[in-house]
Amino acid sequence: MSRQAKISRKTYETDISLSLNLDGQGLYDIKTGINFFDHMLEQLAKHSGMDLHINAQGDIEIDNHHTVEDVGICLGLAFQEAIGECRGIRRFGSTFMPMDETLTMIALDINGRPNAVMNMTFPSEKVGAFETECLREFLVAFANNAKITLHVDVRYGINTHHIIESIFKGIALCIKDGIKIVDSKVPSTKGRI
C-alpha cells in the first residue's frame, strides 16, 4: 500500500507543487518564500516522519496570506489522498507539547469530518516576515482539506516563535500517531471513515 500523493495547484495568487509520503523518513525540501513558515513545515515533516516537498510561489509582495492558506489547502488535499480509506490506521493522536516556557495541547481525529478548533493568541504580530494571524488560515485550510478534526489549545507561552513551533511539533506527533498502521480494519464502527 503506497500512501503518497502529489498535488499541483495554480491560481492567480499562487503556484504550488507538493508531494507527500506518509511512510517516509521525515525528509523535506520546502521553499515557500517565507523563511519562518518553511522552518515550521520542516518541523512538521521531521517530527511526523512524513516526507514533504513543497515549492510554492505566491504574491508575498502583498502579504503572506494567500501563500500560507494555499499551502494548507494543498497539504490537506495531499494528506486526504495519501490516507485513502484509512484502513488499519490508529486514527487518533493527542499530545502536550512543551517548547521552553510554552505548553500546547494538540488533539486530532482522522475521521472524514473537517473541523478546526483553536485557542491561541500570540504576543507579537510577526515572527520574521510571517504574520501570525496567517497560522489560523493555514490550520483551517489543512484540517478542512485533509478532512480531519483538529484541536489546538495553547495553555500558556510568552515567546511567539515558541508558541507556533509547539503547535507544529505537536501536530506532527499527533499525525505520526494517527497514521500509524495498527491492523487491517477501518477504525470505525460504521465500517468506513
C-alpha positions in Angstrom: 0.0 0.0 0.0 1.5 3.3 -1.1 0.5 6.2 1.0 1.8 9.0 -1.2 0.3 11.9 -3.1 1.3 14.8 -5.4 -0.7 17.9 -5.7 -0.3 20.9 -8.1 -2.5 23.9 -7.7 -2.2 27.2 -9.6 -4.3 30.3 -9.2 -3.8 34.0 -10.0 -2.3 34.3 -6.5 -0.2 31.1 -6.0 1.5 28.3 -7.9 2.2 25.3 -5.6 3.6 21.8 -6.2 3.6 19.5 -3.2 4.5 15.8 -2.7 3.8 13.9 0.5 4.8 10.4 1.6 3.1 9.4 4.9 5.6 6.5 5.3 8.7 8.5 4.8 11.7 9.3 6.9 10.9 12.9 7.8 12.8 14.2 4.8 11.9 17.6 3.4 12.6 20.2 0.8 10.5 23.2 1.4 10.5 26.6 -0.4 7.6 29.0 0.1 9.5 32.3 0.1 8.5 32.7 3.8 11.5 31.6 5.8 9.8 31.1 9.2 6.9 29.2 7.5 9.5 26.9 5.8 11.1 26.3 9.2 7.8 25.3 10.7 6.9 23.0 7.8 10.3 21.4 8.2 9.4 20.7 11.9 6.1 19.1 10.7 7.9 16.8 8.3 10.8 15.9 10.7 8.7 15.1 13.7 5.8 13.3 11.9 8.1 11.1 9.9 6.4 12.2 6.7 8.5 13.1 3.6 7.3 16.6 2.4 8.4 18.5 -0.6 6.9 21.9 -1.3 7.7 24.5 -4.0 5.3 27.5 -3.6 5.4 30.8 -5.4 2.9 33.4 -4.2 2.1 37.1 -4.1 4.1 37.6 -0.9 4.9 41.1 -2.0 1.3 41.8 -0.9 1.4 39.7 2.2 1.7 36.0 3.2 -2.0 35.2 3.5 -2.5 33.6 0.1 0.6 31.5 0.1 0.2 30.2 3.7 -3.5 29.4 3.2 -2.9 27.7 -0.2 -0.1 25.6 1.1 -2.5 24.5 3.8 -5.1 23.6 1.1 -2.5 21.6 -0.9 -1.1 19.8 2.2 -4.6 18.9 3.3 -5.5 17.6 -0.2 -2.3 15.5 -0.3 -3.0 14.1 3.1 -6.5 13.2 2.2 -5.4 11.4 -1.0 -2.5 9.6 0.7 -4.5 8.4 3.7 -7.2 6.9 1.4 -9.9 4.9 3.1 -7.9 4.9 6.4 -7.8 1.2 6.6 -5.7 0.0 9.5 -4.7 3.4 11.0 -4.8 4.2 14.6 -6.8 7.3 13.7 -6.4 9.4 16.8 -3.5 11.4 18.2 -3.1 13.8 21.1 -0.2 15.3 23.0 1.0 18.1 25.3 3.9 19.8 23.5 6.4 21.8 25.6 8.6 24.4 23.9 10.7 26.1 26.6 8.2 28.4 28.5 5.2 27.3 26.2 2.8 24.5 26.6 0.3 23.5 23.9 -2.2 20.7 23.8 -3.0 19.2 20.4 -5.6 16.5 19.5 -6.7 15.2 16.2 -9.0 12.6 14.7 -8.6 11.4 11.1 -12.3 10.9 10.8 -13.5 12.4 7.4 -15.2 15.3 9.2 -13.3 18.6 8.8 -13.2 20.8 11.9 -10.6 23.1 13.4 -11.0 24.4 17.0 -8.3 26.8 18.1 -7.5 28.6 21.3 -4.3 30.5 20.6 -3.1 34.1 20.9 0.3 35.5 20.0 2.3 38.2 21.9 3.6 39.6 18.6 2.0 40.1 15.1 5.0 38.7 13.2 7.9 36.2 13.5 10.3 37.3 10.9 8.2 38.0 7.8 5.5 35.6 8.9 2.2 37.2 10.0 1.0 35.2 13.0 -2.7 35.7 12.0 -2.0 33.5 9.0 -1.4 30.5 11.1 -5.2 30.1 11.7 -5.8 30.2 8.0 -3.2 27.5 7.4 -4.6 25.2 10.1 -8.2 25.7 9.0 -7.3 25.1 5.3 -5.3 22.0 6.3 -8.0 20.5 8.5 -10.8 21.2 6.0 -9.0 19.7 3.1 -7.5 16.7 5.0 -11.0 16.1 6.4 -9.7 15.8 10.0 -10.8 17.2 13.3 -8.0 19.3 14.8 -7.9 20.9 18.2 -5.2 23.4 19.2 -5.1 24.8 22.7 -2.2 27.0 23.7 -2.2 26.7 27.5 0.5 29.3 28.1 3.5 30.9 26.5 5.4 34.2 26.2 7.6 33.8 23.1 5.6 33.8 19.8 8.2 31.7 18.0 8.0 29.1 20.7 4.2 29.1 20.7 4.0 28.5 16.9 6.7 25.9 17.0 5.0 24.0 19.8 1.9 23.9 17.6 3.7 22.5 14.6 5.6 19.9 16.6 2.5 18.9 18.5 0.6 18.4 15.2 3.5 16.4 13.8 3.4 14.0 16.8 -0.4 13.6 16.6 -0.2 12.9 12.8 2.6 10.3 13.5 0.3 8.5 16.0 -2.9 8.9 13.9 -1.5 7.5 10.7 0.3 4.6 12.3 -0.9 1.2 10.9 -2.1 -1.0 13.8 -4.3 -3.6 12.0 -6.2 -4.1 8.7 -9.6 -2.8 9.7 -11.2 0.6 9.1 -11.2 2.3 12.5 -14.9 3.0 12.9 -18.0 1.1 14.0 -19.6 2.5 10.8 -17.3 0.4 8.7 -15.9 3.4 6.9 -14.5 6.8 7.6 
